[in-house]
Amino acid sequence: MKLYNYWRSTSSWRVRIALALKGLAYDYVAVHLVRDGGEQHKDTYRGKNPMEQVPTLELDDGTLLRQSLAIIGYLDEKHPSPPLLPDDLKLRAFTREAAEIMNSGMQPLHNLAVLERLRAATMDEKAWTRHFVGRGLMALEAIAQEHAGRYLVADAVSLADICLIPQIYAARRFDVDLTGCPLLVQIADRVAAEPAFSSTHPDRQPDANKT
Ligand SMILES: N[C@@H](CCC(=O)N[C@@H](CS)C(=O)NCC(=O)O)C(=O)O
């Protein structure tokens, strides 16, 4: 398999974590989102991902999978161990709720293309990001207060943690105030030290900090 991704992309990191949890090997193909106007916009990559975003997972038979949660869902169904969703149906719903808050309620609002548009409109992109990421973090803290065990939802690693660790990384990158979500941060920092999360950290990727 080949994973087209970018070291600092939170959606890419989610897929790297899932691959690591499943013990699956892959070739790392770096797509530089900034250099030369962004390699995601070049014809060669747009053919693989018409949204001009990372990640894209190319299977050995050439099939292209896009959208991090769809890719992770495929990996989880194809390689069920360890499961990335709880067996209990209510815990499953809480896990998906947390993932969806991050996938549709937070990450898209600080995506590069959105920030570039805000910059062009001379809007305060930092205030924007802090507002929307802060709002999402408060909702996640409420989920943690209600449902956390060792992990964000109950006592097994899940899709919620796969989204959470990159999301907290992004929040810190954008200087978002984390004082209102102490349990979330406590869980995230503990889980981030686990091998599947730490080995896939942006700073440990081959394209890290390359301009
Ligand atoms: N919902 C998509 C989001 C993908 C996404 O926003 N990727 C960002 C990096 S995290 C990207 O490629 N941005 C490029 C751009 O905005 O030009 C997913 O989960 O895969």
The ligand as an SDF file (V2000), in Angstrom:
LIG
                    3D

 20 19  0  0  0  0  0  0  0  0999 V2000
  -12.2110   15.1460    5.4360 N   0  0  0  0  0  0  0  0  0  0  0  0
  -10.9280   14.9730    4.8350 C   0  0  0  0  0  0  0  0  0  0  0  0
  -10.1020   16.1980    5.0980 C   0  0  0  0  0  0  0  0  0  0  0  0
   -8.8090   16.1740    4.3510 C   0  0  0  0  0  0  0  0  0  0  0  0
   -8.0600   17.4870    4.5250 C   0  0  0  0  0  0  0  0  0  0  0  0
   -8.6370   18.5240    4.8530 O   0  0  0  0  0  0  0  0  0  0  0  0
   -6.7440   17.4300    4.2960 N   0  0  0  0  0  0  0  0  0  0  0  0
   -5.9530   18.6130    4.4280 C   0  0  0  0  0  0  0  0  0  0  0  0
   -4.7670   18.3700    5.3310 C   0  0  0  0  0  0  0  0  0  0  0  0
   -5.2720   17.8970    6.9580 S   0  0  0  0  0  0  0  0  0  0  0  0
   -5.4410   19.0190    3.0610 C   0  0  0  0  0  0  0  0  0  0  0  0
   -5.0780   18.1880    2.2590 O   0  0  0  0  0  0  0  0  0  0  0  0
   -5.4190   20.3250    2.7900 N   0  0  0  0  0  0  0  0  0  0  0  0
   -4.9290   20.8220    1.5480 C   0  0  0  0  0  0  0  0  0  0  0  0
   -5.5190   22.1390    1.1770 C   0  0  0  0  0  0  0  0  0  0  0  0
   -6.3530   22.6580    1.9240 O   0  0  0  0  0  0  0  0  0  0  0  0
   -5.1290   22.6510    0.1300 O   0  0  0  0  0  0  0  0  0  0  0  0
  -10.2670   13.7090    5.4190 C   0  0  0  0  0  0  0  0  0  0  0  0
  -10.6030   13.3680    6.5510 O   0  0  0  0  0  0  0  0  0  0  0  0
   -9.4800   13.0530    4.7420 O   0  0  0  0  0  0  0  0  0  0  0  0
  1  2  1  0
  2  3  1  0
  2 18  1  0
  3  4  1  0
  4  5  1  0
  5  6  2  0
  5  7  1  0
  7  8  1  0
  8  9  1  0
  8 11  1  0
  9 10  1  0
 11 12  2  0
 11 13  1  0
 13 14  1  0
 14 15  1  0
 15 16  2  0
 15 17  1  0
 18 19  2  0
 18 20  1  0
M  END
$$$$
